[in-house]
Each structure stands twice: as C-alpha cells, then as structure tokens.
Amino acid sequence: MKKQKKVRIIPLGGLNEIGKNLTVFEYGNDVILLDCGMAFPDDDMLGVDIVIPDITYLHKVANKIRGIVLTHGHEDHIGAIPYVLKEFNIPVFGTRLTLGILKNKLKEHNLINSAKLHNVEAGDFVRLGDFNIEFIHTNHSIADAVAIALHTPAGVILHTGDFKIDPTPIDGGMIDLARIGELGKKGILALLSDSTNADRPGYTMSESSIGKTFDNLFERGIGQRIIVATFASNIHRVQQIINAAVKYGRKVAVSGRSMENVLSAAIDLGYMNIPKNTLVDLDEINRYPKEKMVIITTGSQGEPMSALTRMAFSIHKKINIEPSDLVIISANPIPGNEKTVSNVVNELLKHGAEVIHERQDDVHVSGHACQHELRLILSLANPKYFIPVHGEYRHLCHHAELGVQAGIPKKNIFILDIGKVLELSQSTAAVTGTVPSGKVLVDGLGVGDVGNIVLRDRKHLAEDGIIIVVFTIDKASKQCVSGPDIISRGFVYVRESEDLMDSVRDAAAHVIDKCTGSRSMDWSTLKTKVKNEVSNYLYSKTKRKPMILPIIMEV
C-alpha cells in the first residue's frame, strides 16, 4: 500500500491571541513561513516595546526554509520580519505595497541591502520546493492584501489572510471569489480562515461608505480645524479624508512617524492620488487659517507616545488642541485598548474640542469579515479540513461553529494552539506533537533578554518599591564597621517616615551583629538573613512587601 503524502501545519503565533501571526508549513524537505508579525505588549509587560514569536523551532529546520510569504503589510503580519532575517537570510515574497512598507522597517534595522525581497501580484504563482504558491486578490483595511493557496503533492491549502468581502472597494477590485470557488470545486484539503469578527453577525460595511461620512463631517465642520486619527496603514481611509479635504478647500498635514512612512511608500508606489499643493509640512501649518487645515495623525488606539496622545496631553511640539477643533477618531479600540482611548478622549474634551469617536457617525468600518462573509468563503472553498485562525479562543470557537453549519464534520475542524503540529493527508488528520513556541519580548535593543523573572521583578518594583540595605564588613575581623544605611525608592517618602526607617536600620543591625559573631558565616547566608528580617519587620508594620536588596561592601 502506497504511503500517503502528508503536510504539516505549525502555528507559532496568531492563535488564542491578537497579532504575532506566523504559520509554518512543511512538506518533505521544504518549509514555508506564512506571515511573520508582532504584537503589542500586555499591561503587565512593564517596559516591553513589542512581542514577537518564539522562533526556536525554525533553527531546527533552518536548512529547509525556502522563504517567507506575506499576505499584507500590517504590523501584526510583518513586524517580526527584521528579527527573523537577522537569524535566517531567506527570501521574502509580497505585493508591492506590502514590500514598500517592509522596506522602511528593514532600513531601520540596517537590513535593506542584505534582504532578498521579491515582488508578486495577485494571480502570480511562485515555486518554492514542493510548494507552488498562488496569490489571490482579497479586500482588507490595507491595499494589496492577498490570500495564499499552497499547492502541494498532499493537496491544496488555502489561507485567507485577513480579509473581508467588500462589494465596492476603493480600488483594486473585489475579492477574487471566483478563484476561491474554482479551487473549491477542484478540492481544497484545508482552509485556514480569519476569525477576528467571527462573533459578529451580518456583513462588514464597505470601506467606501466612510467617504460619505467624512463628507458630512467636513461640511458640518466648516470654521473648525479638523484632526483625524486613524490607522496609518489604512491608505484607503486616508485617501477618503484627503478627498474630503480637497473638496472643502483645505490643506492636509500629517503627524506621526508611522503615518509619514506609510504615506510616503503609498505615494511613491502610486497607491494614492493627492492633488498638487494639498499636502503641507507640519512646520508650516501656522501659515494657513486653522479652519482651512486638516491634520491626519496616528494615535487612534491611545498609544502613549502617539501623536494624538501627545496633542491631548499638551506635549506635542507643534500642535496644541484648541476649543474650536473637531477631532475625529476613525477606529474602534482594539480589545484591551478601551481605557487608553477613553483617557485620550477625556483629555481632548477638557481642552474644549469636539470629539467624534467609536460608533458615532459611522466613522469606522472593520477590515475583517463578519459571519455571513465567513460562511460564504466556507461554502465556496468547501474544504475537507478547517482550521480557524487569527483571533482569541472565543473567536476561533465561533468560527468553528460556522464551519459545522457549513457542513464540515466536527472531527475535521481543528482549533489549534501555537506550537501544535497538525499533520494532514487526503484521508487522515491529527495533532501529532508540539514544538517550542511562545512570546519573545523586545525591550530596546534587547531581544529575549527580558523573561518571566525580569518581568516579575519589574512588577514587584512597580507595586511595592525597593529597600536597599548597605553595610561594610571588615575582612579580617568579620565585624560590621559601617552602616547599615537604608535607601528607599518607591516604598515610602523617607522624610515623612524617619521613625520607620530608623526601626528598619535597627532590625538590620541586630541581625548583622548576631551573624557576624559567628566566624563560619558566609556572605550569601548573611544577605538572606538580613533580607528576611527586614522583610518580616516591614510586613508586620506596613502589610507591604517591598523588594529587599542587601549590599555588602568588604574592606
């Protein structure tokens, strides 16, 4: 009996979480990476800049990796590429805008000269080992998005990427449903489909519907300076804002580094049509009447260092919010960002500005498919196996249920977790093991050097502060000749707690004198005893447990 060919699917990110999308596909001696994104840190990841996937497993299959294939240019799909390319010099395949945005990131990491970037278009095929990779046009909240069909000897695997079905897109045409249906008729082994909006009924509104909203708001805002915050990558949204500005005779300025980078790439590649003399430099905005200005900015998610947040808290170097301003936040808060967005809105209102946000006036539409669209893709693709991807566990469960409603047997639907290995053939499917996976934290220039222990210490310091006990021991006599001195940071205000600090000093001195009387005492044991004594004393007096750090100086 002939042995059946199997393909392995290994998600290293993007499941049970939002962002950090990275999926490994293996067949024989060939490995393909689909997307390679980052995620923003959780609130308890103090000081961490970004989170990227753990790529330990890729080192095991390094000689088999044929390339990285990209679906679109959002950070959660391309943000980790510089960190991967530093380890593996492999080719990257993406559409023009996706690679245009990626090039800006690679320049920042000094990788632009060594990176092997290959431009593709929807409809193209690229052969990488046993994988024949097809790029299929889709709609999303960024231009040039594609789905990926992996043609392998074991069967066709279709990955939708992030998508929605937009009947009236701004440009580029509607999602290629005909090609998905054609593949479905021939037979799709497995479908991996975007689950972000799987809990929302109905259809996602078309991006073009936003144009009318902006037109109405700009007409209503005559006499006001208009500031619009949106996702930098949504160039169709930015184009519609600029169209409204031109219609009402306004100049446009852009604030925020990511917004400037994406617009620069989009304009250079011809994805945006901006009439001459419409864009002005941020330094020149005071040369024009305020009622003739539109400022497009980053910060729709309340990010602490974003341009809109700096404006709201009066720390922006070039823009001050004024009572006559109309501020439009054209985005819904990503889950977890609601509080930060609310804080920014409150500060804007304190300045007297008029603020339009969230569900008011339909100033935002999602880039992800809702339930009716997801059902349509399931019906057209008609896959043998179905793997919901991109979303928290609840999103994956909702999407799995849609799969059952579409007639896919429950045993053929797999809700995976990162690190799980799914092996598929025409007649079998099973989770056969796990590989190393998880989160790698990037803090400044450090990649992976901040782990759970460091985070625990940061959390401890943030919540309880630190007490440093410094004393000097004579090397010969083993006696304390200076100190102990007590230094407090983040625990109590020392000048108002002198009695408590004196008592801590006495407690530390007592245990030091007791221990140094023993000639066999080693410094490690002495530190531990000082730490325990001071910690127990402070807890008995304050019911708080600061970090205790004894420092011994030897003379």
C-alpha positions in Angstrom: 0.0 0.0 0.0 1.4 3.4 -1.1 2.2 5.7 1.8 0.1 8.8 1.8 1.8 12.2 1.5 1.4 14.5 4.5 1.7 18.2 5.0 2.4 19.7 8.4 0.9 22.9 9.7 2.6 24.5 12.7 1.2 27.9 14.0 3.9 29.8 16.0 1.6 32.8 16.6 -1.8 34.3 15.8 -4.0 31.7 17.7 -5.6 32.5 21.0 -4.2 36.0 20.7 -4.5 39.1 18.5 -1.3 39.6 16.5 2.1 37.8 16.2 0.9 35.9 13.2 3.3 33.3 12.0 2.5 29.9 10.5 4.9 27.2 9.4 4.0 24.8 6.5 6.2 21.7 5.9 6.2 19.2 3.2 9.1 16.7 2.8 12.3 18.7 2.9 10.6 22.1 2.2 9.4 24.7 4.8 7.4 27.9 4.1 6.7 30.6 6.6 3.4 32.5 6.1 3.5 36.0 7.6 5.8 37.0 10.4 4.2 39.6 12.7 4.5 41.2 16.1 2.0 42.0 18.9 1.8 44.9 21.4 2.8 44.1 25.0 0.1 43.4 27.6 -0.3 45.8 30.5 1.8 43.6 32.8 4.8 43.6 30.4 6.3 46.6 32.0 8.8 48.4 29.8 8.5 46.0 26.9 8.3 47.5 23.4 6.9 44.7 21.3 6.3 41.0 21.4 7.4 38.6 18.6 7.0 34.9 18.1 9.5 32.3 19.6 11.3 31.0 16.5 13.4 28.4 18.3 11.8 25.7 16.1 13.0 27.5 12.9 16.6 26.8 13.9 15.8 23.1 13.8 14.6 23.3 10.2 16.8 26.2 9.1 18.2 24.4 6.0 14.7 23.5 4.8 13.2 27.1 4.9 12.5 28.2 1.3 11.1 31.7 2.1 8.6 33.9 3.8 5.2 34.6 2.1 3.3 37.7 3.1 -0.5 38.3 2.9 -0.4 42.1 3.6 1.5 44.9 5.3 0.1 45.2 8.8 2.5 45.1 11.7 0.9 42.0 13.1 1.9 40.2 9.9 5.3 41.8 9.0 6.5 43.4 12.3 8.8 40.5 13.3 10.5 40.0 9.9 13.6 42.1 10.7 14.3 39.9 13.8 13.8 36.7 11.7 16.0 38.0 8.8 18.8 38.6 11.3 18.8 34.9 12.0 17.9 33.5 8.6 18.8 35.2 5.3 15.8 33.8 3.4 13.8 35.3 0.5 10.6 37.3 1.2 7.6 37.4 -1.2 4.9 40.0 -1.0 2.9 42.5 -3.1 4.2 46.0 -3.9 2.7 47.9 -1.0 3.5 45.2 1.5 7.2 45.2 0.5 7.2 49.0 0.3 6.1 49.3 4.0 8.5 46.4 4.9 11.5 48.3 3.3 11.1 51.1 5.8 11.3 48.7 8.6 14.4 46.9 7.2 16.1 50.3 6.7 15.7 51.0 10.5 17.4 47.6 11.2 20.1 48.1 8.6 18.9 45.0 6.6 17.7 46.6 3.4 20.9 45.8 1.5 21.0 42.1 2.5 17.3 41.3 2.3 16.1 39.3 -0.6 12.7 40.9 -1.5 10.6 39.5 -4.4 7.6 41.4 -5.6 4.5 39.5 -6.6 1.0 40.4 -7.8 -2.4 38.7 -7.3 -2.7 35.9 -9.8 1.0 35.1 -9.7 2.5 31.6 -8.9 5.8 31.1 -7.2 7.5 27.7 -6.9 9.4 27.1 -3.7 10.5 23.4 -3.5 7.4 21.2 -3.4 5.2 24.3 -2.7 3.6 26.0 -5.7 2.3 29.3 -4.1 -0.6 31.1 -5.6 -1.5 34.7 -4.6 -5.2 35.5 -4.7 -6.6 39.1 -4.5 -8.7 40.0 -1.4 -10.0 43.1 0.4 -8.8 44.3 3.7 -8.2 47.6 5.5 -4.9 47.9 3.7 -4.3 47.8 -0.1 -2.6 44.9 -1.9 -3.9 42.2 0.5 -3.8 38.6 -0.8 -4.9 35.1 0.2 -2.4 32.3 -0.3 -3.1 29.0 -1.9 -0.3 26.4 -1.2 -0.4 23.7 -3.9 1.4 20.7 -2.5 1.5 17.0 -3.5 -0.7 16.3 -0.5 -3.4 18.8 -1.6 -4.2 22.5 -1.7 -4.2 24.5 1.5 -5.9 27.9 1.3 -5.0 30.6 3.8 -7.3 33.7 3.6 -5.1 36.1 5.4 -7.0 39.0 7.0 -9.9 39.7 4.7 -13.5 41.0 4.2 -15.8 40.8 1.1 -16.1 44.4 0.0 -18.5 44.8 -3.0 -17.5 48.4 -3.5 -13.7 48.7 -2.7 -11.9 51.9 -3.1 -9.5 50.4 -5.7 -8.1 47.1 -6.8 -11.4 45.3 -7.4 -13.5 42.9 -5.3 -12.0 39.8 -3.6 -11.5 37.1 -6.2 -14.4 34.8 -5.1 -14.4 33.1 -8.5 -10.8 31.7 -8.0 -11.7 30.5 -4.5 -14.8 28.8 -5.9 -12.7 27.3 -8.7 -10.2 25.9 -6.2 -13.1 24.6 -4.0 -14.5 22.7 -7.0 -11.2 21.0 -7.7 -10.8 20.2 -4.0 -9.2 22.1 -1.1 -7.5 19.9 1.5 -7.6 22.5 4.3 -8.9 26.1 4.8 -7.3 28.4 7.3 -9.6 31.4 7.7 -9.5 34.8 9.5 -11.7 34.6 12.7 -11.3 38.2 14.0 -15.0 39.0 13.5 -16.4 35.5 13.8 -18.7 36.6 16.7 -20.3 39.4 14.7 -23.4 38.6 12.6 -24.1 40.0 9.2 -21.7 41.7 6.8 -18.9 44.2 7.3 -19.7 47.6 5.7 -17.7 48.6 2.6 -14.8 51.0 3.1 -16.3 53.3 0.5 -19.2 54.0 2.9 -16.8 56.0 5.0 -16.4 58.6 2.3 -19.9 59.9 2.7 -19.5 60.1 6.5 -16.3 62.3 6.1 -18.0 64.5 3.5 -20.9 65.2 6.0 -18.5 65.8 8.9 -16.3 68.2 6.8 -19.4 70.1 5.7 -20.5 70.3 9.3 -17.0 71.3 10.5 -16.8 74.5 8.4 -15.0 77.0 10.5 -13.2 74.4 12.6 -9.7 72.9 12.3 -10.2 69.1 11.7 -7.9 66.5 13.2 -8.5 62.9 12.1 -6.8 59.9 13.9 -6.8 56.6 12.0 -4.6 53.6 11.4 -1.5 54.6 9.4 -1.8 51.5 7.2 -5.4 52.2 6.0 -4.4 54.2 3.0 -7.9 54.0 1.5 -9.3 55.7 4.6 -6.5 58.4 4.4 -7.3 58.8 0.7 -11.0 59.5 1.5 -10.0 62.0 4.2 -7.8 63.8 1.7 -10.6 63.7 -0.9 -12.9 65.5 1.6 -10.2 68.0 2.4 -9.7 68.9 -1.2 -13.5 69.2 -1.8 -13.8 71.7 1.0 -10.6 73.6 0.1 -8.4 72.5 3.0 -4.7 71.8 3.2 -3.5 68.5 4.8 -0.7 67.9 7.2 0.4 64.5 8.5 1.6 63.8 12.1 3.2 60.6 13.4 6.2 58.7 12.1 4.3 55.5 11.0 1.7 57.7 9.2 4.5 59.5 7.3 6.3 56.3 6.4 3.2 54.5 5.1 2.0 57.6 3.1 5.5 58.0 1.6 5.5 54.4 0.4 1.9 54.6 -0.9 2.5 57.8 -2.8 5.8 56.6 -4.3 4.2 53.3 -5.5 1.2 55.2 -6.9 -1.5 53.8 -4.5 -2.7 57.3 -3.6 -3.8 60.2 -5.7 -3.1 63.5 -4.0 -3.6 66.8 -5.9 -0.6 69.1 -6.1 -0.1 71.6 -3.2 -2.6 69.7 -1.0 0.0 68.3 1.5 1.9 70.8 3.6 4.7 70.2 6.1 3.7 70.1 9.8 6.1 73.0 10.4 4.1 75.2 8.0 0.6 74.7 9.4 0.6 78.1 11.2 0.9 79.8 7.8 -2.7 78.8 7.0 -6.0 79.7 8.6 -6.9 76.9 11.2 -10.4 76.4 9.5 -8.5 75.6 6.3 -6.4 72.8 7.8 -6.8 69.0 8.2 -4.3 67.1 10.3 -4.2 63.3 9.8 -2.5 61.7 12.7 -1.6 58.4 14.4 -2.9 57.5 17.9 -6.4 56.1 17.3 -5.6 53.4 19.9 -4.4 55.8 22.6 -0.8 54.6 22.3 1.2 56.5 24.9 3.8 58.1 22.5 1.5 58.6 19.5 0.9 62.0 18.0 -2.8 62.3 19.1 -2.0 61.3 22.7 0.8 63.9 22.8 -1.7 66.5 21.5 -4.3 65.6 24.1 -1.8 65.9 27.0 -0.2 69.1 25.6 3.2 67.6 25.0 3.2 67.7 21.2 5.9 70.1 19.9 3.9 71.5 17.0 0.2 71.1 17.7 -2.0 72.4 20.6 -5.6 71.3 20.9 -8.0 74.3 20.9 -11.7 74.7 21.8 -12.6 75.2 18.1 -11.0 71.9 17.0 -13.1 69.0 15.6 -11.3 65.7 16.4 -12.4 62.5 14.6 -11.1 59.2 15.9 -11.7 56.9 12.9 -11.1 53.5 14.5 -12.6 51.2 17.1 -10.4 50.4 20.1 -8.6 47.1 19.8 -9.7 44.8 22.7 -7.6 45.9 25.7 -7.1 49.5 24.5 -10.5 50.8 25.6 -9.2 52.6 28.7 -6.3 54.3 27.0 -8.6 55.6 24.2 -11.1 56.8 26.8 -8.3 58.7 28.6 -7.3 60.5 25.4 -10.9 61.4 24.6 -11.4 62.8 28.1 -8.2 65.0 27.7 -9.4 66.2 24.3 -12.7 67.2 25.7 -11.0 69.0 28.6 -9.4 71.3 26.0 -12.9 72.1 24.7 -12.5 70.2 21.4 -15.5 68.5 19.8 -14.7 64.7 19.6 -16.3 62.2 17.3 -15.3 58.6 18.1 -16.2 54.9 18.1 -19.8 54.3 17.0 -20.7 57.9 16.5 -21.5 58.9 12.9 -20.1 55.6 11.5 -16.6 56.9 11.3 -15.0 53.4 11.1 -15.6 50.1 9.4 -13.8 46.9 10.1 -11.3 45.3 7.7 -12.4 41.8 8.8 -15.2 39.6 7.6 -18.4 39.0 9.7 -20.4 35.8 9.9 -22.2 36.0 6.6 -18.9 36.5 4.7 -17.2 33.8 6.6 -20.0 31.3 5.7 -19.7 32.3 2.0 -15.9 31.5 2.0 -16.6 28.2 3.7 -19.2 27.3 1.1 -17.0 28.3 -1.9 -13.9 26.6 -0.6 -15.7 23.5 0.7 -12.5 22.2 2.4 -12.0 18.7 3.7 -10.4 20.2 6.9 -11.0 23.6 8.5 -8.6 25.4 10.9 -9.9 28.8 12.2 -7.0 31.2 12.7 -6.3 34.8 13.8 -8.2 35.5 17.0 -8.8 34.8 20.6 -10.2 31.4 21.7 -13.8 32.7 21.6 -13.3 33.9 18.0 -11.9 30.5 17.0 -14.9 28.7 18.6 -17.4 30.9 16.9 -15.7 30.3 13.6 -15.6 26.5 14.2 -19.4 26.6 14.7 -19.8 28.3 11.4 -17.8 25.5 9.9 -20.2 22.9 11.3 -23.2 24.9 10.0 -21.5 24.9 6.5 -21.5 21.0 6.6 -17.9 20.3 7.6 -17.8 17.3 10.0 -16.8 18.3 13.5 -13.9 15.8 13.6 -12.4 17.7 10.6 -12.3 21.0 12.3 -9.2 21.8 14.4 -9.0 24.6 17.0 -5.2 24.7 17.4 -2.9 26.4 19.8 0.5 27.8 19.0 3.2 25.2 18.9 0.8 22.3 18.0 1.8 20.2 14.9 -1.2 19.3 12.7 -0.4 16.6 10.1 -2.8 16.3 7.1 -3.3 13.9 4.2 -6.3 13.1 2.0 -7.6 10.6 4.5 -6.1 11.4 7.9 -5.7 14.4 10.1 -4.2 14.5 13.6 -2.3 16.7 16.0 1.0 14.7 16.3 3.1 16.8 18.7 4.3 20.1 19.8 7.3 22.4 19.1 8.8 25.2 21.2 6.6 28.3 21.0 5.6 31.4 22.9 6.5 35.0 23.3 9.8 36.7 22.9 9.9 40.2 24.4 11.8 43.0 22.8 12.9 45.8 25.1 15.0 48.5 23.4 17.9 46.7 21.6 17.4 43.5 23.8 15.6 40.6 22.1 14.6 37.9 24.5 16.7 39.1 27.4 13.6 40.1 29.4 11.9 36.9 30.6 9.4 36.0 33.3 11.8 36.5 36.2 12.7 40.0 35.0 9.0 40.9 34.4 8.2 39.6 37.9 10.9 41.8 39.4 9.6 44.8 37.4 6.1 44.2 38.6 7.4 43.8 42.2 9.3 47.1 42.0 6.3 48.9 40.4 3.8 47.7 43.0 5.9 47.7 46.2 9.1 49.6 45.7 12.6 48.7 46.9 14.6 48.9 50.2 18.4 48.7 49.8 20.4 47.8 52.9 24.1 48.8 52.6 26.7 47.9 55.2 30.5 47.4 55.3 32.2 44.3 56.8 35.9 44.3 57.8 37.5 41.4 56.0 39.9 40.5 58.9 37.7 40.9 61.9 34.4 39.9 60.2 32.8 42.9 62.1 30.4 45.5 60.7 32.4 48.7 60.6 29.9 51.0 58.7 26.1 51.1 58.3 23.7 49.6 57.8 22.4 52.5 55.7 18.8 52.3 54.4 17.9 53.6 50.9 14.2 53.5 49.9 12.7 54.0 46.4 9.0 53.7 45.7 8.2 52.4 49.1 7.6 55.3 51.5 8.6 59.0 51.4 11.6 58.8 53.7 11.4 62.4 55.1 7.9 61.6 56.5 8.8 58.1 57.7 12.1 58.6 59.6 10.9 56.6 62.6 10.1 53.6 60.4 13.5 53.9 58.6 15.3 54.0 62.0 13.5 50.9 63.1 14.4 49.1 59.8 18.1 50.1 60.4 17.9 48.7 64.0 16.4 45.5 62.8 19.1 45.1 60.1 21.9 46.0 62.6 20.6 43.4 65.1 20.7 40.5 62.6 24.1 41.7 61.2 25.7 41.8 64.7 24.2 38.4 65.5 25.5 36.8 62.3 29.0 38.4 62.3 29.6 36.9 65.7 29.7 33.5 64.0 33.1 33.0 62.3 31.6 30.5 59.9 29.1 32.9 58.5 29.3 33.3 54.7 28.1 36.5 52.9 25.3 34.7 51.0 23.7 33.5 54.2 24.1 36.9 55.8 22.3 38.6 52.9 19.5 36.1 53.1 19.1 36.6 56.9 19.1 40.4 56.5 16.6 40.2 53.7 14.2 38.0 55.7 14.5 40.0 58.9 13.8 43.4 57.2 11.0 42.0 55.0 9.2 40.4 58.0 9.6 43.6 60.1 8.2 45.9 57.3 5.3 43.5 56.7 4.4 43.5 60.4 4.4 47.3 60.4 3.0 48.2 56.9 1.5 45.0 55.5 3.6 45.7 52.4 6.4 43.6 50.9 9.0 45.8 49.0 11.9 44.2 47.3 14.8 44.0 49.8 18.3 44.3 48.3 21.2 43.8 50.9 24.6 45.1 49.6 27.8 44.1 51.5 31.0 46.0 50.9 34.2 44.3 52.1 37.2 46.3 53.4 
